[in-house]
Amino acid sequence: MTEIAAIRIASPGGPEAMVLTTQPAPEPGPAQIRIAHAAIGVNFIDTYHRSGLYPVELPSGIGLEGAGTVEAIGDGVEGWAVGDRAAYCTGPIGSYAESQVVAADRAVKLPEGVAFDIAAASMLKGLTVQYLIRQIHAVQTGETVLFHAGAGGVGQIAVQWLKALGATVIATAGGEEKCALVRSLGADHVIDYRSADIAAAVRDITNGTGVPVVFDGVGADTFTASLDSLRPKGLLVSFGNASGPVKDVDLGILAGKGSLFVTRPTLFHYVPTRETLQAAANDLFAVLLDGFVTVAAPSPYPLKQAAQAHRDLEERRTTGSLILQP
């Protein structure tokens, strides 16, 4: 029986909770395919699964995203062949491994023009941007929007895609270096959250009106500033918890701040079927192939250094995306 390397966690904890093990290569069941990974995506949600913020059944693998080549196909699978290039980003959990079995309808065909490392670095982040700016709030030419953490993996894709849509982009970032990076991606205005009052800066940029929508993956640290940056009846899309989850919210503040709307979405609800998933992926691949969005070469870590990748991600030592290499 073929053995593969895989990262496992037995209990919630810090990066050290992840242990490199060997296990039998998984066999695809009905309606499943097995993908031999060329690259594995590292995302903030992985740290939530590891820490227990988002509980998972333990012991468990970790990771939701990977790209590679189909090497085995289960019964009843149509539309896939051994050797096809494939990518996935909605699990099942356990992508930190040399190969992974996934449902055939949860993987997408990867065009030849999109490299495996770019796919693993951008599928989850890119589809997150897609559902944020193309589905939750379909951003229009001429709109001014606020996107937090513009130097992060999601933020870098978002800034470029928003500019391709014709939006005026206000982005936040921490420190001079990251702010300069976000400007180089095309952001019209960049706010250094370490030294500036975000909401006051947004009000100044918009002549006091605020923005119609804020995309906030930071969470607790920016929640109030995000609300205060919105115009009346504006929408806060809170899609992540990089600084910790938002807690103990008094809904009355939404009325007091302008009859605001808040949503806490998740990607799966916006790509529930094979058709919607492939359509969203095709939207992403189109902006990549057309050059409207460029994904910087991701920072690679060997699979055995997954713990270090998590440390660097959580301590915000990185810009752009991280991948593991089997």
C-alpha positions in Angstrom: 0.0 0.0 0.0 1.4 3.4 -1.0 2.2 5.7 1.9 2.0 9.5 1.7 3.2 12.3 4.0 0.5 14.3 5.7 0.1 16.9 8.4 -2.3 15.9 11.3 -3.6 17.6 14.4 -4.7 15.6 17.5 -5.9 18.5 19.6 -6.4 22.3 19.1 -3.4 24.5 19.7 -0.6 26.6 18.3 1.4 25.8 15.2 3.2 23.1 17.1 -0.1 21.1 17.2 0.6 20.2 13.6 2.6 16.9 13.2 4.1 15.4 10.0 3.0 11.8 9.7 2.7 9.1 7.1 -0.6 7.4 6.2 -2.0 5.2 3.4 -2.8 7.1 0.2 -6.6 7.6 0.2 -8.7 5.7 -2.3 -11.4 7.6 -4.1 -14.9 6.3 -3.5 -18.0 6.8 -5.7 -18.2 10.4 -7.1 -14.7 11.2 -5.9 -11.2 11.8 -7.5 -7.8 11.7 -6.0 -5.4 14.6 -6.8 -1.7 14.3 -6.5 -0.7 17.7 -5.2 1.9 19.9 -6.9 1.1 22.8 -4.5 -1.0 23.3 -1.4 -2.6 26.5 -0.3 -2.1 28.0 3.1 -5.0 30.2 4.3 -6.1 32.0 7.5 -9.0 29.6 7.9 -6.5 26.8 8.4 -5.2 28.6 11.5 -8.8 28.8 12.8 -9.2 25.0 12.3 -5.9 24.4 14.0 -6.6 26.6 17.0 -10.1 25.5 17.6 -11.7 28.8 16.7 -13.6 26.8 14.0 -13.9 23.4 15.7 -13.2 20.3 13.6 -13.6 16.6 14.5 -10.2 15.4 15.9 -7.8 13.9 15.1 -7.8 15.5 11.7 -5.9 16.6 8.8 -5.7 20.3 8.0 -6.0 22.5 4.9 -8.7 23.1 2.3 -6.9 24.0 -0.9 -4.6 22.3 -3.4 -3.7 22.0 -7.1 -2.2 19.1 -9.0 -3.0 16.2 -11.3 -5.9 13.7 -11.1 -4.3 10.3 -10.4 -7.3 8.1 -9.5 -11.1 8.2 -10.2 -13.9 6.6 -8.3 -17.0 5.0 -9.6 -19.7 7.1 -11.3 -17.4 10.0 -12.0 -18.0 11.8 -15.3 -16.1 14.7 -16.8 -12.7 13.8 -15.3 -9.8 11.7 -16.6 -6.5 10.6 -15.1 -3.9 13.3 -15.9 -6.4 16.2 -15.9 -5.1 19.4 -14.2 -7.3 20.2 -11.2 -7.7 22.5 -8.3 -10.0 22.8 -5.3 -10.4 25.1 -2.3 -13.5 24.0 -0.4 -12.1 20.9 1.2 -12.6 18.4 2.5 -10.2 19.3 5.2 -6.8 17.6 4.8 -5.0 19.2 1.9 -1.7 19.4 3.8 -0.7 16.1 2.3 0.9 14.6 -0.8 -2.5 13.7 -2.2 -6.1 14.2 -1.3 -9.5 12.7 -2.2 -12.1 15.3 -3.1 -15.7 15.1 -4.4 -15.5 15.3 -8.2 -18.0 18.2 -8.1 -15.9 20.2 -5.7 -12.9 20.4 -8.0 -12.5 22.6 -11.0 -10.7 22.1 -14.3 -7.5 24.2 -14.3 -6.5 25.9 -17.6 -3.1 25.3 -19.0 -2.2 28.9 -18.6 -2.6 28.9 -14.8 0.4 27.3 -13.0 -0.2 24.9 -10.1 1.5 27.2 -7.6 -0.6 30.2 -8.7 -3.8 28.1 -8.5 -2.9 26.8 -5.0 -2.1 30.4 -4.0 -5.2 32.0 -5.4 -8.1 29.6 -5.6 -9.6 30.2 -2.2 -8.5 33.8 -2.0 -9.6 34.5 -5.6 -13.0 32.8 -5.2 -13.4 34.7 -2.0 -12.9 38.0 -3.9 -15.2 36.8 -6.6 -18.2 36.2 -4.3 -17.5 39.3 -2.3 -17.3 41.8 -5.2 -19.2 40.0 -7.9 -22.1 38.4 -6.0 -22.6 39.8 -2.5 -22.1 43.4 -3.7 -21.7 43.6 -7.5 -19.2 46.5 -7.6 -20.0 49.0 -10.3 -17.8 51.3 -12.3 -17.3 54.6 -10.4 -18.2 53.2 -7.0 -15.8 53.9 -4.1 -15.2 51.0 -1.8 -13.1 50.2 1.2 -11.1 47.0 1.3 -9.1 46.1 4.5 -5.7 44.4 4.5 -4.9 45.2 0.9 -1.4 43.7 1.2 -2.7 40.3 2.1 -3.3 37.5 -0.3 -7.1 38.2 -0.6 -6.5 42.0 -0.6 -3.9 42.0 -3.4 -6.3 40.1 -5.7 -9.2 42.3 -4.6 -7.4 45.6 -5.3 -6.5 44.6 -8.8 -9.9 43.1 -9.6 -11.8 46.2 -8.2 -9.6 48.5 -10.4 -10.4 46.3 -13.4 -14.1 46.8 -12.6 -13.6 50.6 -12.6 -14.0 51.2 -8.9 -12.2 53.8 -6.8 -10.4 51.7 -4.2 -9.6 52.7 -0.7 -7.4 50.1 1.0 -5.8 49.7 4.4 -2.4 48.2 5.2 0.0 48.2 8.1 3.3 50.0 7.7 5.1 51.9 5.0 6.3 48.9 3.0 2.9 47.2 2.8 1.2 50.5 2.0 3.6 51.0 -0.9 2.8 47.5 -2.2 -0.9 48.3 -2.2 -0.3 51.5 -4.1 1.7 49.6 -6.7 -1.3 47.3 -7.3 -3.4 50.4 -8.2 -5.2 51.4 -5.1 -6.4 55.0 -5.3 -6.0 55.7 -1.6 -4.1 53.7 1.0 -4.6 54.2 4.8 -1.9 53.0 7.2 -4.0 51.5 10.0 -1.1 51.7 12.4 -1.0 55.5 12.4 -4.3 56.8 10.9 -7.9 57.0 12.0 -9.4 54.8 9.3 -13.0 56.1 9.5 -11.8 59.7 9.6 -9.6 59.1 6.6 -12.4 57.5 4.6 -14.7 60.4 5.4 -12.0 62.9 4.3 -11.5 60.9 1.0 -15.3 60.8 0.3 -16.0 64.4 1.3 -17.9 63.3 4.4 -20.3 60.8 2.7 -18.7 57.5 3.5 -18.6 54.4 1.2 -21.5 52.1 0.1 -19.6 49.0 1.0 -16.7 47.8 3.2 -15.1 44.5 2.8 -13.5 43.5 6.2 -11.5 40.3 6.7 -9.7 41.7 9.8 -12.5 41.3 12.3 -12.5 42.7 15.8 -9.8 45.4 15.3 -11.6 47.1 12.4 -15.3 46.4 13.1 -16.2 49.8 14.5 -14.0 51.7 12.0 -15.7 49.8 9.2 -19.2 50.8 10.4 -18.1 54.4 10.8 -16.8 54.4 7.2 -20.2 53.6 5.7 -22.7 55.9 4.3 -26.3 55.6 5.4 -27.8 52.2 4.4 -24.3 51.0 3.6 -23.2 47.3 3.7 -20.4 45.9 5.9 -19.2 42.5 4.5 -17.4 40.9 7.5 -15.7 37.9 5.9 -12.8 37.1 8.3 -11.3 37.2 11.7 -7.6 37.9 11.2 -7.5 40.0 14.5 -10.1 37.8 16.3 -13.8 37.4 16.0 -16.3 40.2 16.5 -18.2 39.6 19.7 -21.0 41.1 21.8 -22.5 43.3 19.1 -25.5 45.5 20.0 -27.6 45.5 16.9 -28.9 48.9 17.8 -25.7 50.5 16.7 -26.6 49.7 13.1 -29.6 52.0 13.4 -27.6 54.8 15.1 -24.9 54.7 12.5 -27.2 55.0 9.5 -29.5 52.0 9.2 -26.5 49.9 8.1 -26.5 46.3 6.8 -24.0 43.7 8.0 -23.4 40.2 6.6 -21.0 37.4 7.7 -20.8 35.2 4.6 -19.0 32.0 3.8 -17.8 30.9 0.3 -19.7 27.6 0.2 -23.1 29.3 0.2 -22.1 31.2 -3.0 -20.8 28.2 -4.9 -23.1 25.3 -3.8 -23.1 23.3 -7.0 -20.5 22.1 -9.5 -21.9 24.6 -12.0 -21.7 27.6 -9.7 -18.3 26.6 -8.5 -16.9 26.2 -12.0 -18.5 29.5 -13.2 -16.9 31.4 -10.3 -13.6 29.8 -11.0 -13.9 30.6 -14.7 -14.5 34.3 -13.7 -11.3 34.2 -11.6 -9.2 32.4 -14.3 -10.4 34.9 -16.9 -9.0 37.9 -15.0 -5.7 36.0 -14.3 -5.3 34.9 -18.0 -6.2 38.4 -19.3 -3.6 40.0 -17.0 -6.1 42.1 -15.1 -5.0 40.4 -11.9 -1.5 39.2 -11.3 -0.8 36.9 -8.4 2.8 37.3 -7.2 4.8 34.1 -6.9 3.8 32.7 -3.5 6.2 32.1 -0.7 6.9 28.3 -0.7 7.5 26.2 2.4 8.2 22.4 2.4 5.3 20.4 3.8 7.3 19.6 6.9 7.5 23.3 7.7 3.8 23.9 7.9 4.1 25.1 11.5 6.5 27.8 10.4 4.2 28.9 7.6 1.4 29.3 10.2 3.7 31.3 12.5 4.7 33.7 9.7 1.0 34.0 8.5 -0.4 34.8 12.0 2.4 37.2 12.9 1.9 39.1 9.6 5.5 38.6 8.5 4.4 37.9 4.9 2.8 39.7 2.0 0.8 37.8 -0.6 0.2 34.1 -0.5 1.9 31.1 1.0 2.0 27.5 -0.3 3.3 24.2 0.9 5.2 21.9 -1.4 4.8 18.1 -0.9 
